[in-house]
Amino acid sequence: MIIRTREDVAAHVEAAIHFGAPGVVGAELEWLVVDRARPLTRPALVRVSAALQDVGPLPGGSVLSTEPGGQVELSSAPKHGPADAVRSLVEDVDLVRSRLSAAGIAMTGMGTDPCRPPVRLVDSSRYDVMEAFYVRMGQPCTSAGRAMMCSSAAVQVSLDAGTTGSGVQSAGQRWQRAHAVGPALVAAFACSPLLEGVPTGWQSTRQRFWADIDPSRTRPPAPGLGPVEALTELALSAQVMAVCNGTGTCRPGPRGASFADWMASSGPTTAELDYHLTTLFPPVRLRGWLELRYLDMLPDPLWQVAVAVAAAVLDDDRAADAARAACAPVERRWRDAARLATGDAALAAAGLGCLLAAAEALPRMGAPDLVSAVLAFADRYTARGRCPADDVLEAHRTGVPAEALLVGEARVPA
């Protein structure tokens, strides 16, 4: 089918949504991998692959993949609730870590590589075209795009799109809520203050990368837009990064042309629209479900708190209402959240509101074992106007080398 109109795009987007009551939770964890003997170099992909070659299907059902800079990603299977999602990921992470450790490779949970420059290790036509697009866009997109691909890592939480209608768990309300709580959660879980050994002035440098990359494909939606309208608008206005054939081989899109421009000329197919949608990177991506993309990767066990809190404030009705109210004063402050994090009193208060609402909700969601971790995080960080990035900065200020942070040999005591 040829895509000719805005209505064609909107209909295709809406047809892909899996409407239904919430409850399924998934997460993707991206880990920086480090050669313990030579932490300033990146382990060769062949070495990482050899360490994991006989790991077999992971016991929790996660799928292993590799990001452009060699980051190891574990993508969980869809699970019923945050407890099962976290439990399965812990099991799989422990197994992968043990195999890599035996090969002298560490897995580190941080939002940016604190010391190594960005180097792409994965060779694919998708990444070739993506990197070339960022170069073509010029600065700051070129540097931010390369760093995003090769020197960043995230916790991405996937949750149900929601129901039809207009209730608290409707797709429209969940879409709005996922964005409303975004700045508060970015601030609470910020963990990427260093780049190439130097403080950047941003608590979540990873979020700064996204702000500096082509905003036609990364910006948050305008207030009030529902999921179909928001993704349709983003898809139409974004430049065409790549055109791919059925074998997965990609070539650059028409220079400077948006998807709307492409529709007005030859007309893309539905398959080409589907691929274009994979090149859009807003804070929350609609993929039939909601993919929250705005959380920095965190060390063990802090990533578990991020997954639990995100699930609770979206999926539990009472936590949803409490979090939305707590975040109302800051719900458009994405840039401040990345730069200041919980050093800003309003963002800290909003983040604390989300954490406390989640702690109350988790027993109702069958996840009482996660409550203590959430409350401990709130006490150590958010209630004190701190975030995990402050641990990294404190270590840096006391003279701990960035490579020691990278291999996980330095931690600031609680």
Secondary structure, DSSP 4 states (H G I P E B T S, - for coil): -B--SHHHHHHHHHHT--BS-S-EEEEEEEEEEEESSSTTSPPPHHHHHHHHTT--S-TT--EEEE-TTS-EEEEPPPEESHHHHHHHHHHHHHHHHHHHHHTTEEEE--SB-SSSPP------HHHHHHHHHHHHH-TTHHHHHHHHHHHB-EEEEEE--BBSSSSTTBHHHHHHHHHHTHHHHHHHT--B-EETTEE-S-SBHHHHHHHHS-HHHHPPPPTT--HHHHHHHHHHHSB--EEE-TTS-EEEPPTT-BHHHHHHTT--BHHHHHHHHHT---SEEESSSEEEEEEEP--TTHHHHHHHHHHHHHHSHHHHHHHHHHHGGGTT-HHHHHHHGGGSHHHHHHHHHHHHHHHHHGGGGT-GGGHHHHHHHHHHTGGGT--HHHHHHHHHHTT--HHHHHTT------
